[in-house]
Amino acid sequence: MVSFYIYKEDQCVSPIGKTGTGMAFGTFGELLQGRLWEEQEEFLVTLPISRYSYAIYVADPTCQDVTVFPPEKQKSRMLARLLLERSALPHGGRLILQSELPVGKGLASSSADLVATARAISSCFHLPISSSLLATLMCRIEPSDGVMYPGVVSFYHRQGHLREFLGMLPPLTIVGIDEGGEVDTLQFNTVPKAFTHTEELEYQHLLEVLSDAIRQQDVRLIGQVATRSAVLNQKLNPKRMLSKVMTLCQEVSGLGVVTAHSGTCLGILLSPDEPNYHSHVQMAQDSLAKLTGAVSIYHSFQVAEKEEEYVTEKYA
């Protein structure tokens, strides 16, 4: 786990309180996001990455409420209070968060914070919290990204309901850029989305194709669906560099382009199993750096020892 902040004297946690820790991965936007014709519901398909939010919760009988650090993490404080009230647990405690995920970029930073918070409270009190309950409670605060479920899921982010667990991603690398600024996810999701009937039917087809591609570990097909979803999303949250990134993707033999549908990031998908992988990653970095200067490398979430306890949880 990454090192946590050093606190001022008045922020120090009590050494006598029960302590729990939690973590959750983020996502690099979504592989697919839109609305389905048959169900008339907006959905997304997650793209889990191996960057995380971490939380520590310390129960403190001298406190009457939950305090949070950093203080701007009020969504996590709200969830902590919801969980404690629902379970009739003492309300006094200190919640400490640290994240490897930037805020407002479409990388599920808020959702990862919330899941890490819930897992820290679960750890502190040995309190079972199912993924479905957590999704429901999180949705009271804001639309969430489905990161309470391990692996790739199709998820109704407005309602906080799992549609289907699709499996684990093969190893993938995302060479990504940030177009700048921030997107308020809560505000973005309050704006009605004007999908046409034709688009809804296409999203239905793309979801079927992507579901099969993930089960078959077909990286090329995964990339094709992600690219099409990025193009369809242009009318909702346009990326000014999308066409250039798509051209660069072809030049470096990338699998496709992936975007943060409600964020500011986009990137090129590459497979470590492809020939000339390392040189293609370097080419992608060099080419994208000419567009924005700063380039980041992300990797798809793969099960490791520190995540095993969450991957094996039930979906109840």
C-alpha positions as CSV (number, residue, x, y, z in Angstrom):
1,M,0.0,0.0,0.0
2,V,1.2,3.5,-0.7
3,S,2.4,5.7,2.2
4,F,-0.3,7.8,3.9
5,Y,0.0,11.5,4.7
6,I,1.6,12.7,7.9
7,Y,-1.1,14.4,10.1
8,K,-1.1,17.5,12.3
9,E,-1.5,16.9,16.0
10,D,-5.2,17.6,16.0
11,Q,-5.8,15.1,13.2
12,C,-4.0,12.2,14.8
13,V,-6.1,9.1,15.1
14,S,-6.6,7.5,18.6
15,P,-4.3,4.5,19.2
16,I,-7.1,2.8,21.2
17,G,-9.7,2.6,18.4
18,K,-10.4,-0.3,16.2
19,T,-8.8,0.1,12.8
20,G,-9.7,-1.1,9.3
21,T,-8.2,-0.7,5.9
22,G,-9.7,-0.9,2.4
23,M,-8.7,-0.4,-1.2
24,A,-10.4,-0.3,-4.6
25,F,-9.2,0.0,-8.2
26,G,-10.2,2.7,-10.6
27,T,-11.1,2.6,-14.3
28,F,-9.8,4.2,-17.4
29,G,-13.1,5.5,-18.5
30,E,-15.3,2.8,-20.0
31,L,-15.0,0.2,-22.8
32,L,-18.6,1.0,-23.7
33,Q,-21.3,3.4,-22.5
34,G,-24.7,4.3,-23.8
35,R,-28.4,3.2,-23.6
36,L,-30.0,-0.1,-24.5
37,W,-33.1,-0.2,-26.7
38,E,-34.7,-3.3,-25.1
39,E,-34.3,-2.1,-21.5
40,Q,-34.3,1.7,-22.1
41,E,-31.6,2.1,-19.5
42,E,-28.2,3.8,-19.6
43,F,-25.3,1.5,-18.9
44,L,-21.6,1.3,-18.9
45,V,-18.9,-1.5,-19.2
46,T,-16.0,-1.0,-16.9
47,L,-12.3,-0.9,-17.8
48,P,-10.6,-1.7,-14.5
49,I,-7.0,-0.5,-14.1
50,S,-4.3,-1.2,-11.5
51,R,-4.4,2.2,-9.9
52,Y,-6.1,2.4,-6.5
53,S,-7.8,4.4,-3.8
54,Y,-6.8,3.4,-0.2
55,A,-8.7,4.1,3.0
56,I,-8.1,3.7,6.8
57,Y,-11.0,3.9,9.2
58,V,-10.3,4.3,12.9
59,A,-13.3,4.0,15.3
60,D,-12.9,6.7,17.9
61,P,-15.3,6.7,21.0
62,T,-14.3,10.3,21.8
63,C,-15.9,11.6,18.5
64,Q,-19.6,12.1,17.9
65,D,-19.3,12.0,14.1
66,V,-17.0,10.9,11.2
67,T,-14.2,13.2,10.3
68,V,-12.4,12.8,7.0
69,F,-9.0,13.6,5.7
70,P,-8.5,15.2,3.2
71,P,-11.5,17.3,4.2
72,E,-12.8,17.6,0.6
73,K,-13.6,13.9,0.5
74,Q,-17.1,14.5,1.8
75,K,-18.8,11.9,-0.5
76,S,-16.8,9.2,1.4
77,R,-17.8,10.7,4.7
78,M,-21.4,10.6,3.7
79,L,-21.1,6.9,2.8
80,A,-19.3,6.1,6.0
81,R,-22.1,7.7,8.0
82,L,-24.7,5.8,5.9
83,L,-23.0,2.5,6.7
84,L,-22.6,3.2,10.4
85,E,-26.2,4.3,10.8
86,R,-27.6,1.4,8.9
87,S,-25.6,-1.1,11.0
88,A,-26.3,0.7,14.3
89,L,-22.6,1.2,14.9
90,P,-20.9,4.0,16.8
91,H,-20.7,7.1,14.7
92,G,-17.4,8.4,16.0
93,G,-14.4,7.8,13.8
94,R,-11.6,9.1,11.6
95,L,-11.6,8.3,7.9
96,I,-8.3,8.8,6.0
97,L,-8.1,8.5,2.2
98,Q,-5.3,8.5,-0.4
99,S,-5.7,7.9,-4.1
100,E,-3.6,7.2,-7.1
101,L,-6.5,8.4,-9.3
102,P,-6.8,12.1,-10.4
103,V,-10.2,13.8,-9.7
104,G,-12.6,14.9,-12.4
105,K,-10.9,13.0,-15.2
106,G,-13.3,10.0,-15.6
107,L,-11.1,7.5,-13.9
108,A,-13.7,6.6,-11.2
109,S,-11.8,8.4,-8.5
110,S,-14.9,9.1,-6.4
111,S,-16.3,5.6,-6.8
112,A,-13.0,4.0,-5.8
113,D,-12.8,6.3,-2.7
114,L,-16.3,5.2,-1.8
115,V,-15.6,1.4,-2.2
116,A,-12.3,1.7,-0.3
117,T,-14.2,3.5,2.5
118,A,-16.8,0.8,2.7
119,R,-14.1,-1.9,2.8
120,A,-12.2,-0.1,5.6
121,I,-15.4,0.1,7.7
122,S,-16.1,-3.6,6.9
123,S,-12.6,-4.4,8.0
124,C,-12.8,-2.3,11.2
125,F,-16.0,-3.9,12.4
126,H,-15.9,-7.3,10.7
127,L,-19.1,-6.1,9.0
128,P,-20.2,-8.0,5.8
129,I,-21.1,-5.6,3.1
130,S,-22.3,-7.1,-0.2
131,S,-21.4,-5.5,-3.5
132,S,-25.1,-5.1,-4.3
133,L,-25.8,-3.2,-1.1
134,L,-22.7,-1.1,-1.6
135,A,-23.8,-0.2,-5.1
136,T,-27.3,0.8,-3.9
137,L,-25.9,3.0,-1.1
138,M,-23.3,4.6,-3.3
139,C,-26.0,5.5,-5.8
140,R,-27.7,7.6,-3.1
141,I,-24.6,9.8,-3.3
142,E,-23.8,9.8,-7.0
143,P,-24.0,7.6,-10.1
144,S,-21.1,5.1,-9.6
145,D,-18.8,3.2,-11.9
146,G,-19.3,-0.4,-10.9
147,V,-15.9,-0.7,-9.2
148,M,-17.3,-2.5,-6.2
149,Y,-17.4,-5.6,-8.5
150,P,-14.1,-7.2,-9.5
151,G,-13.3,-7.6,-13.1
152,V,-15.4,-6.2,-16.0
153,V,-19.1,-5.6,-15.5
154,S,-22.0,-4.1,-17.4
155,F,-23.6,-1.8,-14.9
156,Y,-26.6,0.5,-14.7
157,H,-24.7,3.5,-13.2
158,R,-27.7,5.7,-12.6
159,Q,-29.6,3.0,-10.6
160,G,-26.5,1.4,-9.0
161,H,-27.5,-2.1,-10.3
162,L,-25.3,-4.9,-11.7
163,R,-26.4,-6.0,-15.2
164,E,-23.9,-8.8,-15.7
165,F,-20.4,-9.8,-14.6
166,L,-18.5,-10.3,-17.9
167,G,-15.1,-11.7,-16.6
168,M,-11.5,-10.5,-16.2
169,L,-9.7,-8.5,-18.9
170,P,-6.6,-9.9,-20.6
171,P,-3.4,-7.9,-19.9
172,L,-3.8,-4.5,-21.7
173,T,-1.8,-1.3,-21.7
174,I,-3.4,2.1,-22.1
175,V,-1.1,5.0,-23.2
176,G,-3.3,7.9,-22.2
177,I,-3.5,11.6,-22.3
178,D,-5.7,14.2,-20.5
179,E,-7.3,17.0,-22.5
180,G,-7.4,19.2,-19.4
181,G,-10.1,20.5,-17.1
182,E,-12.5,18.5,-15.0
183,V,-15.9,17.0,-15.5
184,D,-18.4,16.9,-12.6
185,T,-19.8,13.4,-12.9
186,L,-22.9,14.2,-10.8
187,Q,-23.8,17.2,-13.0
188,F,-22.9,15.3,-16.2
189,N,-25.3,12.5,-15.3
190,T,-28.2,14.9,-14.6
191,V,-28.2,16.1,-18.2
192,P,-30.7,14.0,-20.4
193,K,-28.9,12.1,-23.1
194,A,-30.6,12.2,-26.5
195,F,-29.9,8.8,-27.9
196,T,-31.7,7.9,-31.2
197,H,-33.4,4.6,-31.8
198,T,-30.7,3.6,-34.2
199,E,-28.0,4.4,-31.6
200,E,-29.7,2.4,-28.9
201,L,-29.9,-0.6,-31.2
202,E,-26.2,-0.2,-32.0
203,Y,-25.3,-0.1,-28.3
204,Q,-27.3,-3.3,-27.8
205,H,-25.3,-5.0,-30.6
206,L,-22.0,-3.6,-29.3
207,L,-22.6,-4.9,-25.8
208,E,-23.3,-8.4,-27.1
209,V,-20.1,-8.2,-29.2
210,L,-18.0,-6.9,-26.3
211,S,-19.4,-9.5,-23.8
212,D,-18.3,-12.3,-26.2
213,A,-15.0,-10.6,-26.8
214,I,-14.2,-10.5,-23.1
215,R,-15.2,-14.1,-22.5
216,Q,-13.0,-15.1,-25.5
217,Q,-10.2,-12.7,-24.5
218,D,-10.3,-11.3,-28.0
219,V,-8.2,-8.1,-27.6
220,R,-8.8,-6.9,-31.2
221,L,-12.5,-7.1,-30.8
222,I,-12.4,-5.4,-27.4
223,G,-10.4,-2.5,-29.0
224,Q,-12.9,-2.2,-31.9
225,V,-15.9,-1.9,-29.6
226,A,-14.1,0.7,-27.4
227,T,-13.2,2.8,-30.5
228,R,-16.8,2.8,-31.7
229,S,-18.1,3.8,-28.3
230,A,-15.6,6.7,-28.2
231,V,-16.9,7.9,-31.6
232,L,-20.5,7.6,-30.5
233,N,-19.8,9.6,-27.4
234,Q,-18.5,12.6,-29.3
235,K,-22.0,14.2,-29.4
236,L,-22.3,13.9,-25.6
237,N,-18.8,14.7,-24.3
238,P,-16.5,15.4,-27.4
239,K,-12.8,14.9,-27.2
240,R,-11.1,17.4,-29.5
241,M,-8.1,15.1,-30.0
242,L,-10.0,11.9,-30.8
243,S,-9.5,11.8,-34.5
244,K,-5.7,12.5,-34.1
245,V,-5.4,9.8,-31.5
246,M,-7.3,7.3,-33.7
247,T,-4.8,8.0,-36.5
248,L,-1.9,7.5,-34.1
249,C,-3.5,4.3,-32.9
250,Q,-3.3,2.9,-36.4
251,E,0.3,4.0,-36.8
252,V,1.4,2.1,-33.7
253,S,-0.7,-1.0,-34.5
254,G,-2.9,-0.3,-31.5
255,L,-6.0,-2.3,-30.7
256,G,-8.2,0.7,-30.5
257,V,-9.0,3.9,-28.7
258,V,-10.7,4.1,-25.3
259,T,-12.2,7.2,-23.7
260,A,-13.5,8.5,-20.4
261,H,-17.1,9.0,-21.6
262,S,-17.9,11.5,-18.7
263,G,-14.3,12.7,-18.2
264,T,-11.3,14.3,-20.0
265,C,-9.0,11.3,-20.8
266,L,-8.5,9.2,-23.8
267,G,-5.8,6.7,-24.8
268,I,-4.5,4.0,-27.1
269,L,-5.0,0.3,-26.2
270,L,-2.1,-2.0,-26.7
271,S,-1.6,-5.7,-25.9
272,P,1.7,-6.9,-24.2
273,D,1.2,-10.1,-26.3
274,E,1.5,-8.3,-29.6
275,P,4.8,-8.3,-31.6
276,N,6.9,-5.2,-31.1
277,Y,4.9,-4.3,-28.0
278,H,7.6,-2.2,-26.3
279,S,8.5,-0.3,-29.3
280,H,4.8,0.5,-30.1
281,V,4.3,1.7,-26.5
282,Q,7.3,4.0,-26.9
283,M,6.0,5.3,-30.3
284,A,2.6,5.9,-28.8
285,Q,4.2,7.9,-25.9
286,D,6.3,10.0,-28.2
287,S,3.4,10.7,-30.6
288,L,0.9,11.6,-27.9
289,A,3.4,13.7,-26.1
290,K,3.5,16.0,-29.1
291,L,-0.3,16.6,-28.6
292,T,-0.4,17.3,-24.9
293,G,3.1,17.0,-23.4
294,A,2.1,14.8,-20.5
295,V,1.4,11.1,-21.2
296,S,0.5,8.4,-18.6
297,I,0.7,4.6,-18.8
298,Y,-2.0,2.5,-17.3
299,H,-2.4,-1.3,-17.1
300,S,-5.6,-3.3,-16.9
301,F,-6.5,-4.7,-13.5
302,Q,-5.0,-8.2,-13.0
303,V,-5.7,-10.3,-9.9
304,A,-2.8,-10.1,-7.5
305,E,-2.3,-11.2,-3.9
306,K,-3.5,-7.9,-2.4
307,E,-6.8,-8.0,-4.4
308,E,-7.7,-11.7,-3.8
309,E,-10.0,-11.0,-0.9
310,Y,-12.1,-8.7,-3.0
311,V,-12.1,-10.8,-6.2
312,T,-13.4,-13.8,-4.3
313,E,-16.3,-11.9,-2.7
314,K,-19.8,-12.9,-3.6
315,Y,-22.0,-10.9,-5.9
316,A,-25.0,-11.2,-3.7
